[in-house]
Amino acid sequence: MTITAEENRNGGLLSKIGPLPKSDSGLMRRIRFHQAWYRSEIMGIDIFGQLFGSGKPCGSVLADRDSERMKNFVGHDAAQHYQFRRTQGWGVDPVRCTKYMTSSQTLTFNMLGQAVTRPELCADLFNSLLGRSDLVKLEKYDFEFSPAGTEYSLGDRTLIDLLLRFRTRDNALQVVGIETKLADRFSTRSTAAMGGELYRLIQEKFSVWHNMVEALADNRTRQLVRCHALAQSVQRHEDDKDLRTARMMILLHPDDRIGYVAASAYSSHLTDPAISPIITWDAFLACALATGAIDYKLVRQLSDRYIDILSSESAWSKFNSQISNHLES
């Protein structure tokens, strides 16, 4: 059989993209392919690494030499935030953050790293996202916020992807917790503390949920309840004269239908669904660009890497065709 020049080129491209885990399906498989394609075609990195657990090669995992060069981070700010967070102890996974191009922790650093360094513009951004006008300035931010050893703790090891504290026009404090997803699912982990006094106190004092127990019993929403309760604990301790409710923003890929269903289920548990807005990453970047919270060049890089997966559609079709041909032969 003669191999055409086009087939040879396609085979070369797909060999550089590399293998994907057979267990992947749906959006995760498509996203992982796009990341592998992005590494090869946009970043110009032809080699790839291995999955941490199995040691199997995977196209969306960076090789050691590239992870050590911080190639998984988009923009100088993101890499700096990650390195600083590492000095604060437990909370970020150094292997996944530096090597896995599908890491949602890395996604958080990349998408929000520049915005949080611009306090007033970041307030403008979140005014737009939250439908408000009273946020004046970002006072503090914590990536992978951990309450360990503080008065905020509710008795477990719940982390929030990003915790923001804004100052408002009336000199009050507004806490905003952010949970981010690329194509992974919300955690269903239960903790003994969920049924404890500290969780009950949050519900009794602020009435965030119709029924906290039911919201915690729901596998789709358990992680979001834990994170929102922790954000509310910070709100309570830092501005105890005000019964203001912490916001819990959920940021999702625009194609993540399963994530949207889970986030919508969470909204149904809330006494006021507006306190937990569901924002897609494309809408986030559009607002970030409009408010100047993120520069145009970086917005384009982030969109190309995470959102505009149609750019890899041709390679994706060839990849699937190659798999089908292999199965048929």
C-alpha positions as CSV (number, residue, x, y, z in Angstrom):
1,M,0.0,0.0,0.0
2,T,1.3,3.5,-0.9
3,I,1.2,6.2,1.7
4,T,0.4,9.6,0.3
5,A,2.3,12.8,1.3
6,E,-0.8,14.1,3.0
7,E,-1.2,10.9,5.1
8,N,2.4,11.1,6.0
9,R,2.0,14.7,7.2
10,N,-1.1,13.7,9.2
11,G,0.6,10.8,10.7
12,G,3.5,13.0,11.7
13,L,1.2,15.5,13.3
14,L,-0.8,12.9,15.2
15,S,2.4,11.2,16.5
16,K,3.5,14.6,17.9
17,I,0.2,15.1,19.5
18,G,0.6,11.8,21.3
19,P,-1.7,9.2,22.9
20,L,-4.7,10.0,25.2
21,P,-6.0,7.9,28.1
22,K,-8.6,5.3,26.8
23,S,-10.7,6.0,29.9
24,D,-11.5,9.6,28.8
25,S,-14.8,10.3,27.2
26,G,-16.9,13.3,26.2
27,L,-15.6,16.8,26.9
28,M,-12.6,15.6,28.8
29,R,-11.3,13.7,25.8
30,R,-11.9,16.6,23.5
31,I,-10.2,19.1,25.8
32,R,-7.3,16.8,26.5
33,F,-6.8,16.4,22.7
34,H,-6.9,20.2,22.2
35,Q,-4.3,20.7,24.9
36,A,-2.0,18.1,23.3
37,W,-2.5,19.8,19.9
38,Y,-1.9,23.2,21.4
39,R,1.4,22.0,23.0
40,S,2.6,20.6,19.6
41,E,1.2,23.1,17.1
42,I,1.1,26.4,19.1
43,M,3.8,26.0,21.7
44,G,6.0,24.1,19.3
45,I,6.8,21.4,21.9
46,D,7.1,18.0,20.2
47,I,7.8,15.8,23.2
48,F,5.2,14.9,25.9
49,G,5.3,13.4,29.3
50,Q,3.6,10.6,31.3
51,L,0.6,10.3,33.6
52,F,1.8,10.4,37.2
53,G,0.0,7.3,38.4
54,S,0.3,4.9,35.6
55,G,3.4,6.2,34.0
56,K,1.7,5.9,30.5
57,P,2.6,8.5,27.9
58,C,0.0,11.3,27.4
59,G,0.0,14.1,24.9
60,S,-1.6,16.6,27.2
61,V,1.1,16.2,29.9
62,L,4.4,18.2,29.6
63,A,7.7,16.5,29.8
64,D,9.9,17.2,32.8
65,R,12.1,19.7,30.9
66,D,9.1,21.8,29.9
67,S,7.3,21.7,33.2
68,E,10.6,22.8,34.9
69,R,10.6,25.8,32.5
70,M,7.1,26.6,33.8
71,K,5.6,26.1,30.3
72,N,2.2,25.2,31.7
73,F,1.6,28.7,32.9
74,V,0.3,31.5,30.6
75,G,1.8,34.8,31.5
76,H,4.4,35.9,34.1
77,D,1.8,36.6,36.8
78,A,0.4,33.1,36.8
79,A,3.8,31.5,37.3
80,Q,4.6,33.9,40.1
81,H,1.3,33.3,41.9
82,Y,1.9,29.5,41.7
83,Q,5.4,29.8,43.1
84,F,4.3,32.0,45.9
85,R,1.4,29.6,46.8
86,R,3.9,26.7,47.0
87,T,5.7,28.5,49.8
88,Q,2.5,28.6,51.8
89,G,2.3,24.8,52.2
90,W,-0.3,22.2,51.4
91,G,-2.9,23.1,48.8
92,V,-1.5,22.9,45.2
93,D,-0.4,19.7,43.5
94,P,3.1,20.5,42.1
95,V,3.0,17.7,39.6
96,R,-0.4,18.4,38.1
97,C,0.1,22.2,38.2
98,T,3.4,22.1,36.3
99,K,2.8,19.2,34.0
100,Y,-0.9,18.5,33.3
101,M,-2.2,21.0,30.7
102,T,-5.8,20.1,31.8
103,S,-5.2,21.0,35.5
104,S,-8.0,23.2,36.8
105,Q,-5.6,24.6,39.4
106,T,-3.3,25.8,36.6
107,L,-6.4,27.1,34.8
108,T,-7.2,29.3,37.8
109,F,-3.7,30.7,38.0
110,N,-3.7,31.4,34.3
111,M,-7.1,32.9,33.9
112,L,-7.0,35.1,37.0
113,G,-3.3,35.7,37.6
114,Q,-3.1,39.1,35.9
115,A,-6.6,40.4,37.0
116,V,-5.9,40.1,40.7
117,T,-2.7,42.2,40.4
118,R,-4.9,45.2,39.3
119,P,-7.1,45.9,42.3
120,E,-9.4,48.6,40.9
121,L,-9.8,47.0,37.5
122,C,-10.4,43.6,39.2
123,A,-13.3,45.3,41.1
124,D,-14.6,46.6,37.8
125,L,-14.4,43.1,36.4
126,F,-16.4,41.5,39.2
127,N,-18.9,44.3,39.3
128,S,-19.6,43.4,35.7
129,L,-19.7,39.6,36.4
130,L,-21.8,40.0,39.5
131,G,-24.2,42.6,38.2
132,R,-23.0,45.2,40.7
133,S,-21.5,48.7,40.9
134,D,-20.4,49.0,44.5
135,L,-17.1,47.0,44.5
136,V,-14.3,49.6,44.7
137,K,-11.0,47.7,45.1
138,L,-9.7,44.2,45.6
139,E,-8.0,44.1,49.0
140,K,-6.8,40.6,49.2
141,Y,-6.7,37.4,47.2
142,D,-5.7,33.8,48.0
143,F,-5.2,31.1,45.4
144,E,-6.3,27.6,46.7
145,F,-7.4,29.3,49.9
146,S,-6.9,27.1,53.0
147,P,-8.4,27.9,56.4
148,A,-6.0,25.5,58.2
149,G,-5.0,26.9,61.6
150,T,-7.3,30.0,61.3
151,E,-10.6,31.1,62.8
152,Y,-12.2,30.6,59.4
153,S,-11.9,26.8,59.5
154,L,-15.1,24.7,59.7
155,G,-13.3,21.6,60.9
156,D,-12.3,20.1,57.6
157,R,-9.7,20.5,54.8
158,T,-11.9,22.2,52.3
159,L,-10.1,24.5,49.9
160,I,-11.5,27.3,47.6
161,D,-9.8,27.7,44.2
162,L,-9.6,31.4,44.7
163,L,-10.9,33.6,47.5
164,L,-11.3,37.4,46.9
165,R,-12.0,40.2,49.4
166,F,-13.3,43.4,48.0
167,R,-13.9,46.8,49.7
168,T,-17.3,48.3,48.8
169,R,-18.4,52.0,48.4
170,D,-19.9,51.9,51.9
171,N,-16.6,50.6,53.3
172,A,-18.0,47.1,53.9
173,L,-16.2,43.9,52.9
174,Q,-17.5,41.5,50.2
175,V,-16.1,38.0,50.0
176,V,-16.2,36.2,46.7
177,G,-15.3,32.6,46.4
178,I,-14.5,31.1,43.0
179,E,-14.6,27.5,41.9
180,T,-13.2,26.8,38.5
181,K,-13.5,23.8,36.1
182,L,-12.1,22.9,32.7
183,A,-13.6,19.5,32.1
184,D,-13.2,17.7,35.4
185,R,-16.1,17.1,37.8
186,F,-17.0,18.5,41.2
187,S,-15.7,16.5,44.1
188,T,-18.2,14.2,46.0
189,R,-16.0,14.0,49.0
190,S,-17.8,14.0,52.4
191,T,-16.3,15.2,55.7
192,A,-17.2,14.5,59.3
193,A,-17.3,18.3,59.9
194,M,-20.3,18.8,57.5
195,G,-22.7,17.7,60.1
196,G,-21.0,19.7,62.9
197,E,-21.9,22.8,64.8
198,L,-19.7,25.2,62.7
199,Y,-21.6,24.3,59.5
200,R,-24.9,24.6,61.3
201,L,-24.0,28.0,62.7
202,I,-23.3,29.3,59.2
203,Q,-26.7,28.1,58.0
204,E,-28.6,29.4,61.1
205,K,-26.9,32.9,60.9
206,F,-27.1,33.5,57.2
207,S,-29.7,31.2,55.7
208,V,-27.7,30.7,52.6
209,W,-29.5,27.4,51.6
210,H,-33.1,26.3,51.8
211,N,-31.8,23.1,53.5
212,M,-28.0,22.7,54.0
213,V,-28.4,19.0,54.9
214,E,-30.1,18.3,51.6
215,A,-27.5,20.3,49.7
216,L,-24.7,18.4,51.3
217,A,-26.4,15.1,50.6
218,D,-26.4,15.9,46.9
219,N,-23.3,14.5,45.2
220,R,-23.5,17.2,42.5
221,T,-23.5,20.1,44.9
222,R,-21.6,18.9,48.0
223,Q,-18.3,20.5,47.1
224,L,-19.9,23.8,46.3
225,V,-21.7,23.8,49.6
226,R,-18.5,23.2,51.5
227,C,-16.7,26.0,49.6
228,H,-19.5,28.4,49.9
229,A,-19.8,27.7,53.7
230,L,-16.0,28.4,54.0
231,A,-16.3,31.7,52.1
232,Q,-19.2,32.6,54.4
233,S,-17.1,31.8,57.4
234,V,-14.5,34.3,56.1
235,Q,-17.2,36.9,55.5
236,R,-18.6,36.4,59.0
237,H,-15.2,36.7,60.8
238,E,-13.9,39.7,58.8
239,D,-17.1,41.8,58.8
240,D,-19.0,40.6,61.8
241,K,-21.2,43.7,62.1
242,D,-22.8,43.0,58.7
243,L,-24.9,39.9,57.8
244,R,-23.7,40.2,54.2
245,T,-23.7,37.0,52.2
246,A,-20.5,35.7,50.5
247,R,-20.7,35.2,46.8
248,M,-19.7,31.8,45.3
249,M,-18.9,32.2,41.6
250,I,-18.7,29.1,39.4
251,L,-16.6,29.4,36.2
252,L,-17.1,26.7,33.6
253,H,-16.0,25.9,30.0
254,P,-18.8,26.9,27.6
255,D,-19.2,23.3,26.4
256,D,-19.4,21.8,29.9
257,R,-23.0,20.7,30.0
258,I,-22.5,18.3,33.0
259,G,-20.8,21.1,35.0
260,Y,-23.7,23.4,34.1
261,V,-26.2,20.9,35.3
262,A,-24.4,20.5,38.7
263,A,-24.0,24.3,39.0
264,S,-27.7,24.8,38.3
265,A,-28.6,22.1,40.9
266,Y,-26.6,24.1,43.4
267,S,-28.5,27.3,42.5
268,S,-31.7,25.5,43.3
269,H,-30.5,24.8,46.8
270,L,-29.9,28.5,47.5
271,T,-32.4,30.9,49.0
272,D,-31.1,33.5,46.5
273,P,-29.6,31.9,43.4
274,A,-28.0,35.3,42.4
275,I,-25.3,34.8,45.1
276,S,-23.8,32.0,43.1
277,P,-23.6,33.1,39.4
278,I,-22.6,30.6,36.8
279,I,-20.1,32.2,34.3
280,T,-18.6,30.6,31.3
281,W,-14.9,31.2,30.5
282,D,-15.6,33.0,27.3
283,A,-17.9,35.4,29.0
284,F,-15.3,35.9,31.8
285,L,-12.6,36.8,29.2
286,A,-14.9,39.2,27.4
287,C,-15.6,41.1,30.6
288,A,-11.9,41.0,31.6
289,L,-11.0,42.5,28.2
290,A,-13.8,45.1,28.4
291,T,-12.8,46.3,31.9
292,G,-9.0,46.2,31.2
293,A,-8.5,43.6,34.0
294,I,-6.6,41.4,31.5
295,D,-4.5,42.6,28.5
296,Y,-5.7,41.8,25.0
297,K,-2.7,39.7,24.1
298,L,-3.1,37.5,27.2
299,V,-6.9,37.2,26.6
300,R,-6.2,35.9,23.1
301,Q,-3.6,33.4,24.5
302,L,-6.0,32.1,27.1
303,S,-8.9,31.9,24.6
304,D,-6.8,30.0,22.1
305,R,-5.5,27.6,24.7
306,Y,-8.7,26.8,26.7
307,I,-11.8,27.9,24.8
308,D,-11.4,28.0,21.0
309,I,-11.2,24.3,20.5
310,L,-12.5,24.6,16.9
311,S,-8.9,25.5,15.9
312,S,-7.9,21.9,16.5
313,E,-11.0,20.4,14.9
314,S,-9.3,19.3,11.7
315,A,-6.6,17.4,13.7
316,W,-9.3,16.0,16.0
317,S,-11.2,14.6,13.0
318,K,-8.0,13.0,11.6
319,F,-7.2,11.6,15.1
320,N,-10.6,9.9,15.3
321,S,-10.4,8.6,11.7
322,Q,-7.0,7.1,12.5
323,I,-8.5,5.3,15.5
324,S,-11.4,4.0,13.5
325,N,-9.1,2.7,10.8
326,H,-7.0,1.0,13.4
327,L,-10.0,-0.7,14.9
328,E,-11.2,-1.9,11.5
329,S,-7.9,-3.3,10.4
